[in-house]
Amino acid sequence: MDNTKTSESRKTRFYAFMQNLGKAFMFPIATLAAMGILVGIGSAFTAPSMMARLPFLKLDFVNTIFNFINTVGSFGFTYLPAMFAMAIPFGLAKRNKGVGAIAAFAGYISLNAGINFMLQQQNKLARIIHTRFNIGIPHNFGPILVLLWRSQTKMYCFC
């Protein structure tokens, strides 16, 4: 009988962990809808075909406004890996959520800088094509896996 309680306890803890993980994933995903709307509006009104149909869109201040809307909306897509890297430890931490989120962001940037350095040393770094959507940081989910593992272990920060 004691074995059944232990099994149910593990099952309950597992479901609780999965629920918290789902909540942690929801914040970055929820922001994508709003960012997508902004990108859509900005892109639609700065498209050459739309400017040809509506000549007032060619005015500098109108075009600048819609380019600004497009740029602000693209933030969510450009920095999505960093948002996940911060949201997961923030959602899973029981205490010191801010410390976990900042540490995750620092770890994410450090990992990307290290990868960039090693690729540069080996002359394997891809040539960066500058567009408004490219920030030059390789997007990977390695830091997220490390942070998931670290969030389940006891870590103490004496900052």
C-alpha positions as CSV (number, residue, x, y, z in Angstrom):
1,M,0.0,0.0,0.0
2,D,2.9,2.4,0.8
3,N,4.3,1.7,-2.7
4,T,1.0,3.0,-4.3
5,K,1.2,6.2,-2.3
6,T,4.7,6.8,-3.5
7,S,3.7,6.1,-7.1
8,E,0.8,8.5,-6.8
9,S,3.0,11.1,-5.2
10,R,5.6,10.9,-8.1
11,K,2.7,11.1,-10.6
12,T,1.3,14.1,-8.9
13,R,4.7,15.8,-8.7
14,F,5.3,15.0,-12.4
15,Y,1.9,16.5,-13.4
16,A,2.6,19.6,-11.3
17,F,6.0,20.0,-12.9
18,M,4.5,19.6,-16.4
19,Q,1.8,22.2,-15.6
20,N,4.4,24.7,-14.4
21,L,6.5,24.1,-17.5
22,G,3.4,24.7,-19.6
23,K,2.8,28.0,-17.8
24,A,6.4,29.0,-18.3
25,F,6.2,28.3,-22.1
26,M,2.9,30.3,-22.4
27,F,4.4,33.8,-21.7
28,P,6.7,34.0,-24.8
29,I,4.1,32.3,-26.9
30,A,1.4,34.6,-25.8
31,T,3.4,37.7,-26.9
32,L,3.8,36.3,-30.4
33,A,0.2,37.1,-31.3
34,A,0.5,40.8,-30.5
35,M,3.9,41.0,-32.2
36,G,2.5,39.2,-35.3
37,I,-0.3,41.7,-35.6
38,L,2.2,44.6,-35.4
39,V,4.5,43.0,-38.0
40,G,1.5,42.4,-40.3
41,I,0.2,45.9,-40.1
42,G,3.7,47.4,-40.6
43,S,4.5,45.1,-43.5
44,A,1.2,45.6,-45.2
45,F,1.4,49.3,-45.3
46,T,5.0,49.5,-46.3
47,A,4.7,47.0,-49.2
48,P,5.3,48.6,-52.6
49,S,2.0,47.3,-54.0
50,M,0.1,49.0,-51.2
51,M,2.0,52.2,-51.6
52,A,1.1,52.2,-55.3
53,R,-2.6,51.9,-54.5
54,L,-2.5,54.4,-51.6
55,P,-0.2,57.3,-52.5
56,F,-0.3,58.9,-49.0
57,L,1.7,55.9,-47.7
58,K,4.7,57.2,-49.7
59,L,4.9,60.3,-47.4
60,D,8.0,60.1,-45.2
61,F,6.3,60.5,-41.8
62,V,3.6,57.9,-42.6
63,N,6.1,55.5,-44.0
64,T,8.3,56.0,-40.9
65,I,5.4,55.3,-38.6
66,F,4.6,52.0,-40.3
67,N,8.3,51.0,-40.4
68,F,8.4,51.7,-36.7
69,I,5.4,49.5,-36.1
70,N,7.0,46.7,-38.1
71,T,10.3,47.0,-36.2
72,V,8.6,47.0,-32.8
73,G,6.6,43.9,-33.8
74,S,9.6,42.0,-35.0
75,F,11.2,42.3,-31.6
76,G,9.2,39.2,-30.4
77,F,10.4,37.1,-33.3
78,T,14.0,38.3,-33.1
79,Y,14.5,37.8,-29.4
80,L,12.3,34.7,-29.0
81,P,15.1,32.4,-27.8
82,A,16.1,35.0,-25.1
83,M,12.5,35.3,-24.1
84,F,12.2,31.5,-23.6
85,A,15.6,31.4,-21.8
86,M,14.3,33.9,-19.3
87,A,10.6,32.7,-19.0
88,I,11.4,29.1,-18.2
89,P,13.4,29.6,-15.1
90,F,11.1,32.5,-14.1
91,G,8.1,30.2,-14.4
92,L,9.8,27.2,-12.7
93,A,11.6,28.9,-9.8
94,K,9.9,28.7,-6.5
95,R,11.8,31.7,-5.0
96,N,14.1,34.4,-6.4
97,K,12.5,34.4,-9.8
98,G,14.2,37.5,-10.9
99,V,17.6,36.1,-10.1
100,G,16.8,33.0,-12.2
101,A,15.6,35.0,-15.1
102,I,18.7,37.3,-15.2
103,A,21.0,34.4,-14.7
104,A,19.3,32.6,-17.6
105,F,19.7,35.6,-19.8
106,A,23.4,35.9,-18.9
107,G,23.9,32.2,-19.6
108,Y,22.1,32.5,-22.9
109,I,24.2,35.4,-24.1
110,S,27.4,33.8,-22.7
111,L,26.7,30.6,-24.6
112,N,26.1,32.5,-27.8
113,A,29.2,34.6,-27.4
114,G,31.3,31.5,-26.7
115,I,29.9,29.7,-29.8
116,N,30.5,32.9,-31.9
117,F,34.1,33.1,-30.6
118,M,34.9,29.5,-31.3
119,L,33.4,29.7,-34.8
120,Q,35.4,32.9,-35.4
121,Q,38.6,31.2,-34.3
122,Q,38.1,28.4,-36.7
123,N,37.1,30.7,-39.6
124,K,33.7,29.0,-39.8
125,L,31.6,32.0,-38.8
126,A,28.9,32.7,-41.4
127,R,28.9,36.1,-43.1
128,I,26.2,38.2,-41.5
129,I,23.7,39.8,-43.9
130,H,22.4,42.8,-42.2
131,T,18.6,43.1,-42.4
132,R,16.2,44.5,-39.9
133,F,15.4,41.0,-38.6
134,N,18.9,39.7,-38.1
135,I,20.8,40.4,-34.9
136,G,23.7,38.0,-35.6
137,I,23.1,35.7,-32.6
138,P,22.6,32.0,-33.4
139,H,19.3,30.8,-32.1
140,N,19.4,27.5,-30.3
141,F,17.7,26.0,-27.3
142,G,20.7,24.5,-25.6
143,P,20.6,27.1,-22.7
144,I,16.9,26.3,-22.1
145,L,17.7,22.6,-21.6
146,V,20.5,23.5,-19.2
147,L,18.3,25.9,-17.3
148,L,15.5,23.3,-17.0
149,W,18.0,20.9,-15.4
150,R,19.4,23.6,-13.1
151,S,16.0,24.8,-12.0
152,Q,15.3,21.3,-10.6
153,T,18.5,21.3,-8.5
154,K,19.1,23.3,-5.4
155,M,21.2,26.3,-6.2
156,Y,21.9,29.1,-3.8
157,C,23.0,32.6,-4.9
158,F,25.0,34.6,-2.3
159,C,24.8,37.8,-4.4
